[in-house]
Every structure is written in C-alpha cells, then in structure tokens.
Amino acid sequence: MKNVLRFTGKFLLCGAVLLFIPVNMYLININELFAFLFSVCWIVFWAFIIREKKKALNVIMGIWAVVLVVLMFAATELNAYWNTQIRRIGGFRDSLEGNTVLTRSQALEDYDFAMKYLNRIHPLAYGGLPEDVSERAAQVRDDIKNRDGITVRELAIELEQIFSMLGDGHTHVDENIPDRHYMKYIYAHNTGGYTLAGINGISLEDLFEQCRNRLSYETVSYGMKNLKAYCSTLEGLDFIGVDINSPVTYNYVSEDGEKDDVTVTAEDFLSTAEYIDYIKETTGDDLSEKEEKDFVYYDIDEDLSLAVLTVDSCDYNSFYRKTLKEMFDEVDEKGISTVIVDLRNNGGGSSMVADEFIHYLDVPSYRTWASDVRYNFFVVPYKSSVMSNNRKGPGFSGDVYILTSVFTYSAAMDFAMLIQDNGLGTIVGEPSGNLPHSYGDVACFSLPNSGLYMQVSRKTWYRVDTSKEYLPVIPDIECDPAEALETVEEMLR
C-alpha cells in the first residue's frame, strides 16, 4: 500500500507541470522557453532520477514523462495563444496614457515582445518577415535605441507602421484606453445630416494617404472607416498625426452640399460621461438610456411574407441557436417565402454562426473554404471541402438575402461569402470591410510595459470561389447600405 501511494504521489508531482498551462491562461505571462525547460527538468527528476524498485512502474513513469514533455512542448512552443490575454482574470490591461514616457529599455522590451509574437504566429512571417517589413522593423528598433525615451502613443505608432505593412486588418497595435475624449459637437452634426469631409482643410482622402501607414486594413473603404473613428477623439487625432496642441477644424458637408466648418480646441473634447451629459443638456437625448437590443433578433412581416434576422455579432451560443430555431419554426408555420439576414453592423466572431444558419436551408451540402494554420515552426494546410448539410427542421427553400456594408467584417464577411459563393442567396448593400482571402483567428496580447493592445492573425483564409480570390464580397445588388432593407422590401412588393 505504501509503495502504491508513493508511486501515485510521484505520478501526480510529475504531472504538476501541467499547471503552467492554466496559470498562464488565466493569470500571468510566463516565458515559453523557461516553462518548457523547467518542465523537462522537473519531469526528468521525478520520472528517471527518483526510481521505483519495480521495472513496470519505471516503464509507466517513462511513458508518462514522454507524454508530459510532448504536451508541454505543444502548449509552450506550438500554441499561438501562450501569453495571450483573452481569458485572463480581470480582462485586458488598460494601456498607460498616451503621453507617458517609457524608458529606452522599457520600449525595447515592448518592441521585442511584439515582434517575437508577430514572428512566431503570423502566416506571413513563416520563414521570416517579408523583406520590406523586416527592414522597417529594424529601422524602428534602431530609432528606439537612439532615443532616451518614447511616449506610449509614439511606440504604438511605430509598431503599427510595421504591422500595417502586412495588409491584414486583423493584425494591429493600438492603445487600450478606458475612456477616450470625444469632440462634443459630433453628435449634433451626425444627427443633423452632416458628414465629415476633412480635417483642417485636408480632405479625408488626402488625410488617409498621409496616415495610411498607421492603419491596418484590407480594403480602402474599411481604412477610411477607421480613419473617421480616429477623427472623433482627441487621442485618435494625435495618433493619425493631427496637431492637437493647436485648434482643429472639422470640415462637414450636408446631404445637399452645404458646408459647415467647426473649429475646436482640446477643451472641446469630453470624456464619455461628460459627453453623455453634454448631449443630454444640449439636445435632450439621453444616450445612457438608449435601448440596447439583443445581438440577434428577428421580425416577421406576414404581408410581405418576409422574415428579417438581424445579427449584430457572430456569437455562436445557445441564445443564437434558440433564436434561429424559433424564427425558422415561425417561418415554416406561417409559410414565409423570404428570409433576410442583416449583417450590416456585424464585426465578426465565430464562423459557426453561418454554418448553423445553413443547417436550416433545404440544401444537401455546401462548400467550405480552405485555410493554412501557423503552428510556430510549421504551417498545416486544410483543403476546401464539401460539407454534408446536417439539416434542422423541414428545410427552408425560399429566397435568402444577406445585407452587407463596410462594417460587415471577419466572420460576418465569411457568412456573406459562404452564401454567395455557394449560390444560396443574394447579397445586397455595399462590399464587405475585409477580404475573403485574408488572415484571421487572432491571438491577443498586452505589451508588458506600455499595456498597448496587440493582436496577431494565425491563419490564412482562402475564398470558396477561387475565381474571386482577391475580391471583397461584392453585392449582387449594390446600393447605399442604409437603404438595403428597403431595397429588398420594394422588390418584394
């Protein structure tokens, strides 16, 4: 009995190295090489140095040791999510304020951390970064080495000028600021029918050309969307190179061509709470009380024999599955002939959301996309395949329309692409924000000193219809995305 207890204790102590995995996943960063080498030493000590009298027990411990070494190698060296922040208790760290000065050594540590994970995770870095990207990265490191200090925002800009060269909208570096400062007159102009046309007399198109190397994007339309978002905050203006220490003039134009210039200073940018209070005082609108709808919901119009499913986030969970089932049950019960899926404000998530939708269609099978997955030292290709459709319910055989916009991104773009390339429905609106042949499935990090947010793609995705490989999802019926739903409804009438 004593020998059995001794062996069991040693077996468990040997396996205790696996605790590195949850500790890293939920609590702290641990250097991969240290974790692996320490694990090997620990395993060798308990499995081979502390020997058992019976040969059979030593064989068992030897097998257990090999299994543990393989598991720890996979966890630390092949796992793209080692040291990521996705599941950390407390969530992502806030980055330091943009004007906080980092020492040379702090900035270099953050730079090396960022480049280490870019090189070990991104498919384009397999075998080494592209030459132009590598040269730019070396220039940035030399620049940091030659400075006494660098602000957090300057470091973010320098790193983003490397990451943006990859042409991957999913891979970027940004400040994780808990409370940005918004230009207080934006709401009045947006609700008054005005559109931002430029900053300080420079058109948005020209401004985009000046700062495009600070933006990660795949389509120009999505890059412009990001630029407009940066223009709305004080921190964003500083990031794209607008002098925030001097007055800034916003150039607006109305729907009928009327121009309106608004000049502001730093005092006209308000924190989120102050911005909400200001809007309430000046317009009576209480933004804090605006109704928050579920990320997925549907409406039935029996007169048009139409069901509209709105999906604002590709969250594959029980609520989505329940909502989808309820809608198609009602569609079947009422004999609805047309289903619209509104993805115009969907920034992505899980591609399984699209698969679940197709399960309710009356089709026997559908084609899926190919991909290449990076595992640090090697890349594994996955071929395109024809999936047998595990149908749920009687199978909807009516017309399917997908509404898209530049905000239709990532898994939402994949949803539209899957429907279009399989001939399962009609796309209406404007082209998607990123490309079907692109990168994705990101690992997310906080840089150790600045707290800057960084995410890196680990997969290359290929389009189902390879004849359209380098194109975005271009709608079958192109129109202003704001009018996409009305366009389909008018067709049905």
C-alpha positions in Angstrom: 0.0 0.0 0.0 2.8 2.4 0.9 4.5 1.7 -2.5 1.3 2.4 -4.3 0.8 5.7 -2.5 4.4 6.6 -3.2 4.1 5.9 -6.9 0.8 7.8 -7.1 2.3 10.8 -5.4 5.3 10.8 -7.7 3.0 10.4 -10.8 0.9 13.4 -9.7 4.0 15.5 -8.9 5.4 14.7 -12.3 2.2 15.8 -13.9 2.0 19.0 -11.8 4.0 20.8 -14.6 0.7 21.0 -16.5 -0.3 23.7 -14.0 1.8 26.0 -16.1 -1.0 26.0 -18.7 -3.9 27.3 -16.6 -1.6 29.7 -14.7 -0.5 31.2 -18.0 -4.0 31.1 -19.5 -5.8 32.8 -16.6 -3.1 34.7 -14.5 0.3 35.7 -15.7 2.8 35.8 -18.6 5.5 33.0 -18.5 8.4 32.8 -20.9 7.8 29.8 -23.1 11.4 28.6 -23.1 11.6 28.8 -19.3 8.3 27.0 -18.9 9.3 24.2 -21.2 12.9 23.7 -19.9 11.7 23.8 -16.3 9.1 21.3 -17.1 11.6 18.9 -18.7 13.9 19.2 -15.7 11.0 18.6 -13.3 9.8 15.6 -15.3 13.2 14.0 -15.6 13.8 14.4 -11.9 10.6 12.6 -10.8 10.4 10.1 -13.7 14.0 9.0 -14.0 16.1 10.1 -11.1 13.7 9.1 -8.4 13.5 5.5 -9.5 11.0 2.8 -8.5 12.0 -0.7 -7.4 9.7 -2.4 -9.8 10.6 -2.2 -13.5 6.9 -2.0 -14.6 6.4 1.2 -12.6 9.5 2.8 -14.1 8.2 2.0 -17.6 4.9 3.6 -16.7 6.6 6.7 -15.4 8.8 6.8 -18.5 5.7 6.8 -20.8 4.1 9.4 -18.6 7.2 11.5 -18.8 7.2 11.4 -22.6 3.5 12.3 -22.8 4.1 15.3 -20.5 7.1 16.6 -22.4 5.1 16.4 -25.7 2.1 18.2 -24.0 4.3 21.0 -22.6 6.1 21.4 -26.0 2.8 21.8 -27.7 1.5 24.2 -25.0 4.5 26.4 -25.0 6.0 26.2 -28.5 3.2 25.3 -30.9 0.4 27.1 -29.2 -0.4 30.6 -30.6 -2.3 31.6 -27.5 0.5 31.2 -25.0 0.8 34.5 -23.0 -2.4 35.9 -24.6 -4.8 37.9 -22.5 -8.1 36.6 -23.8 -9.1 34.5 -20.7 -7.1 36.4 -18.1 -8.9 37.1 -14.8 -9.7 40.8 -14.9 -9.5 41.0 -18.7 -7.2 43.1 -20.7 -4.9 45.7 -19.0 -5.5 49.4 -19.8 -2.6 50.9 -21.6 -0.8 53.8 -20.0 -1.8 57.3 -21.0 -0.5 58.1 -24.5 1.9 60.9 -23.3 3.5 58.6 -20.7 7.2 58.4 -21.4 8.8 54.9 -21.5 12.5 54.5 -20.9 14.6 53.1 -23.7 14.8 49.7 -22.0 11.0 49.6 -21.4 10.3 50.5 -25.0 12.7 47.9 -26.4 11.2 45.2 -24.2 7.8 46.0 -25.5 9.1 46.1 -29.1 10.9 42.8 -28.7 7.7 41.2 -27.2 5.6 42.5 -30.1 8.0 41.3 -32.8 8.5 38.0 -31.1 4.9 37.1 -31.3 4.4 38.6 -34.7 7.2 36.3 -36.0 6.1 33.1 -34.3 2.3 33.5 -35.1 1.6 35.3 -38.3 1.5 33.2 -41.5 3.3 35.9 -43.5 6.2 35.7 -41.0 6.7 32.0 -41.6 10.2 31.6 -42.8 10.9 35.3 -42.0 9.0 38.5 -42.4 8.8 40.0 -46.0 12.0 41.9 -46.7 10.3 45.4 -46.7 8.6 44.6 -43.4 11.8 43.3 -41.9 13.7 46.4 -42.9 11.1 48.7 -41.5 11.2 46.7 -38.2 15.0 47.1 -38.0 14.6 50.8 -38.5 12.1 51.1 -35.8 14.3 49.2 -33.3 17.3 51.4 -34.2 15.1 54.5 -33.7 14.1 53.4 -30.2 17.7 52.5 -29.3 18.8 56.0 -30.3 16.2 57.8 -28.1 16.3 58.5 -24.4 12.6 57.8 -24.1 9.5 57.4 -26.2 5.8 58.0 -25.3 3.3 55.2 -25.3 1.5 56.7 -28.3 4.7 57.1 -30.2 5.5 53.5 -29.6 2.1 52.5 -30.8 2.6 54.5 -34.0 6.0 53.0 -34.6 4.7 49.4 -34.1 1.6 50.0 -36.2 3.8 51.3 -39.0 5.3 47.8 -39.1 2.1 45.8 -38.6 0.2 47.8 -41.2 2.6 46.7 -43.9 1.2 43.2 -43.7 -2.1 44.3 -45.3 -4.0 42.4 -42.6 -6.9 44.2 -40.9 -6.9 41.7 -38.0 -3.2 42.3 -37.1 -2.5 45.6 -35.4 -1.3 47.5 -32.3 -3.5 50.1 -30.6 -3.9 51.9 -27.3 -6.4 50.2 -24.9 -7.7 53.4 -23.4 -10.6 53.0 -20.9 -12.0 56.5 -21.6 -11.3 58.4 -24.8 -12.2 62.0 -25.2 -14.9 62.8 -27.9 -15.4 66.0 -29.8 -18.6 67.4 -28.3 -20.2 68.6 -31.5 -20.0 65.3 -33.4 -23.5 64.1 -32.3 -25.2 67.3 -33.5 -23.7 67.0 -36.9 -24.2 63.3 -37.3 -27.9 63.6 -36.4 -28.2 66.8 -38.4 -27.4 65.0 -41.7 -23.8 66.2 -41.9 -20.8 64.1 -43.0 -17.2 64.6 -42.0 -15.4 65.6 -45.2 -12.0 66.7 -43.9 -9.8 68.0 -41.1 -8.1 71.4 -41.2 -9.0 71.8 -44.8 -7.4 68.5 -45.8 -9.9 66.1 -47.3 -10.4 62.7 -45.6 -9.0 61.1 -48.8 -5.8 63.1 -48.6 -5.5 62.7 -44.9 -5.9 58.9 -45.4 -3.0 59.0 -47.9 -0.9 60.8 -45.3 -1.5 58.4 -42.4 -2.4 55.1 -44.1 0.8 53.5 -42.8 -0.7 53.9 -39.3 -3.8 52.0 -40.1 -4.2 48.2 -40.6 -6.9 47.4 -43.2 -7.6 45.3 -46.3 -10.0 47.5 -48.2 -9.7 51.2 -48.6 -13.3 51.7 -47.5 -12.6 50.0 -44.2 -9.4 52.0 -43.8 -11.5 55.2 -44.3 -14.0 53.9 -41.7 -11.1 53.5 -39.2 -9.8 57.0 -40.1 -13.2 58.6 -39.3 -13.3 56.8 -36.0 -9.8 58.2 -35.1 -11.0 61.7 -36.1 -13.8 61.6 -33.5 -11.5 61.6 -30.4 -8.6 63.6 -29.2 -6.4 60.5 -28.8 -7.3 59.4 -32.3 -6.4 62.7 -33.9 -3.0 62.6 -32.2 -2.4 59.1 -33.4 -3.0 59.9 -37.0 -0.7 62.9 -36.8 -3.1 65.9 -36.4 -1.6 68.6 -34.1 -3.9 68.6 -31.1 -2.0 71.4 -29.4 -3.5 73.9 -31.9 -7.1 74.5 -32.8 -8.5 71.7 -35.1 -11.1 72.5 -37.7 -13.6 69.8 -38.7 -14.9 70.3 -42.3 -18.5 69.0 -42.6 -20.8 68.8 -45.6 -24.6 68.2 -45.6 -26.6 65.9 -47.9 -27.4 68.9 -50.1 -23.8 70.1 -50.3 -23.9 72.8 -47.6 -20.5 73.2 -45.9 -20.0 73.8 -42.2 -16.6 74.2 -40.5 -16.3 73.7 -36.8 -13.1 74.8 -35.0 -12.4 73.3 -31.6 -9.6 73.1 -29.1 -8.6 70.3 -26.6 -11.2 71.7 -24.2 -14.0 70.7 -26.6 -13.2 67.0 -26.2 -15.1 65.4 -23.4 -14.8 62.1 -21.5 -17.5 59.6 -22.2 -19.5 60.6 -19.1 -19.1 64.3 -19.8 -20.1 63.7 -23.4 -23.3 61.9 -22.5 -24.1 64.7 -20.0 -23.4 67.4 -22.7 -25.7 65.7 -25.3 -28.5 65.4 -22.7 -28.2 69.1 -21.8 -28.0 70.4 -25.4 -30.4 68.0 -27.2 -32.4 66.3 -24.6 -31.2 62.9 -25.9 -30.1 60.6 -23.1 -27.5 58.3 -24.7 -27.2 56.3 -21.5 -30.8 55.2 -21.7 -30.8 54.2 -25.3 -32.4 50.8 -25.7 -29.9 48.0 -26.1 -31.2 45.2 -28.3 -30.0 41.6 -28.2 -27.2 40.9 -30.6 -29.6 38.7 -32.6 -33.4 39.1 -33.1 -35.9 38.7 -35.8 -39.1 40.3 -37.2 -41.8 38.8 -39.3 -43.8 40.7 -41.9 -46.7 38.4 -43.0 -47.9 40.9 -45.6 -44.6 40.7 -47.4 -44.1 37.0 -46.4 -40.8 38.1 -45.0 -38.6 37.3 -42.0 -35.7 39.6 -41.1 -33.0 38.2 -38.9 -30.6 40.8 -37.5 -27.3 39.5 -36.4 -25.0 42.2 -34.9 -22.3 39.9 -33.7 -21.3 36.4 -34.7 -21.7 34.9 -31.2 -22.3 31.1 -31.5 -24.1 30.4 -28.3 -27.3 28.9 -27.0 -29.2 32.2 -27.4 -28.3 32.5 -31.1 -29.3 28.8 -31.7 -32.5 29.3 -29.8 -33.4 32.5 -31.7 -32.6 30.9 -35.1 -34.8 27.9 -34.3 -37.7 30.0 -33.2 -37.5 32.1 -36.3 -37.4 29.2 -38.7 -40.2 27.4 -36.8 -42.3 30.5 -37.2 -41.2 30.9 -40.9 -42.4 27.3 -41.5 -45.6 27.7 -39.6 -46.6 30.9 -41.4 -45.4 29.8 -44.8 -42.9 32.7 -45.1 -41.2 32.8 -48.5 -38.2 35.2 -48.0 -35.6 35.4 -45.3 -33.3 38.4 -44.9 -30.1 38.3 -42.7 -29.0 41.8 -41.8 -25.2 41.8 -41.2 -24.6 45.5 -41.9 -23.3 46.2 -38.3 -21.7 42.8 -37.6 -18.0 43.0 -36.9 -17.5 39.2 -36.7 -16.9 36.4 -34.2 -17.4 32.7 -34.9 -17.9 31.3 -38.4 -20.1 28.6 -36.9 -22.9 31.2 -36.9 -23.1 30.9 -40.7 -23.0 27.1 -40.6 -25.9 27.0 -38.1 -27.9 29.2 -40.4 -27.3 27.0 -43.4 -28.4 23.9 -41.4 -32.0 25.4 -41.8 -31.8 25.7 -45.5 -33.1 23.0 -47.9 -29.7 22.2 -49.4 -27.9 18.8 -49.3 -24.4 20.2 -49.0 -22.2 23.3 -49.3 -18.5 24.1 -50.0 -16.3 25.5 -47.3 -13.1 27.5 -47.6 -9.5 26.3 -47.4 -7.0 27.6 -44.8 -3.4 27.4 -43.7 -2.8 27.4 -39.9 0.5 28.5 -38.4 1.9 26.4 -35.5 5.2 28.4 -34.9 7.7 26.0 -36.6 5.3 24.8 -39.3 2.1 25.5 -41.2 -0.7 23.0 -41.7 -2.9 23.3 -44.8 -6.6 22.5 -44.7 -8.2 21.9 -48.1 -11.6 23.2 -49.2 -14.2 20.5 -48.8 -17.9 19.8 -49.5 -19.8 19.6 -46.2 -22.9 17.5 -45.9 -25.6 19.7 -44.6 -27.0 18.4 -41.3 -30.4 19.9 -41.8 -32.6 21.1 -39.0 -36.3 21.3 -39.4 -38.1 20.8 -42.7 -35.5 23.0 -44.6 -36.2 26.5 -45.9 -36.4 26.6 -49.7 -37.4 30.2 -50.2 -35.3 33.2 -51.1 -32.4 34.3 -48.9 -31.0 37.9 -48.9 -27.9 39.0 -47.0 -27.5 42.7 -46.2 -23.9 43.9 -46.0 -21.9 47.1 -45.5 -18.3 48.1 -44.9 -18.9 47.2 -41.3 -19.6 43.6 -42.3 -16.3 42.1 -41.2 -14.4 38.9 -40.4 -16.8 36.1 -39.6 -19.8 38.2 -40.8 -18.0 38.7 -44.1 -17.4 34.9 -44.2 -21.2 34.4 -43.7 -22.0 36.5 -46.7 -19.2 34.9 -48.8 -20.4 31.4 -47.9 -24.0 32.2 -49.0 -22.8 34.0 -52.2 -20.2 31.5 -53.3 -22.5 28.5 -52.8 -25.3 30.2 -54.7 -27.6 30.1 -51.6 -28.8 33.7 -51.7 -28.4 37.3 -52.9 -26.1 39.9 -51.3 -27.5 43.5 -51.1 -25.7 46.6 -49.9 -22.0 47.6 -50.2 -18.8 45.5 -50.3 -17.5 43.9 -47.1 -14.9 45.6 -44.9 -12.3 42.9 -45.4 -11.3 40.2 -47.9 -12.3 36.6 -48.0 -8.7 35.7 -49.0 -7.1 37.2 -45.8 -5.8 36.4 -42.4 -7.6 35.9 -39.1 -8.2 33.8 -36.0 -6.2 36.2 -33.7 -4.2 35.9 -30.6 -4.4 39.0 -28.4 -1.7 40.4 -26.1 -0.9 43.3 -23.8 2.6 44.6 -24.2 4.5 44.3 -20.8 5.3 47.9 -20.0 3.0 50.1 -22.0 0.0 47.9 -21.8 -0.6 48.5 -25.6 -3.1 46.1 -27.1 -1.8 43.9 -29.9 -3.5 41.2 -31.9 -1.9 38.9 -34.5 -3.5 36.5 -37.0 -2.5 32.9 -37.1 -4.5 31.6 -40.1 -4.7 32.3 -43.8 -8.2 32.0 -45.2 -9.0 31.3 -48.8 -12.2 32.2 -50.7 -14.6 29.4 -51.5 -15.0 30.6 -55.1 -11.3 30.8 -56.1 -12.2 32.8 -59.3 -13.0 35.7 -57.0 -10.0 35.1 -54.7 -8.7 38.6 -54.3 -12.0 40.4 -54.3 -14.2 41.5 -51.4 -17.7 40.2 -51.1 -19.3 42.4 -53.8 -23.1 42.6 -53.5 -25.2 41.2 -56.3 -27.3 44.3 -55.8 -25.2 47.3 -54.8 -26.9 50.2 -53.0 -26.5 52.5 -50.1 -26.3 50.1 -47.1 -28.7 52.3 -45.2 -31.3 51.6 -47.9 -30.6 47.9 -48.3 -33.5 46.6 -46.4 -36.0 48.9 -48.1 -34.5 47.9 -51.5 -35.3 44.3 -50.9 -38.8 45.1 -49.4 -39.5 47.2 -52.5 -38.5 44.3 -54.7 -40.9 42.0 -52.8 -43.7 44.5 -53.3 
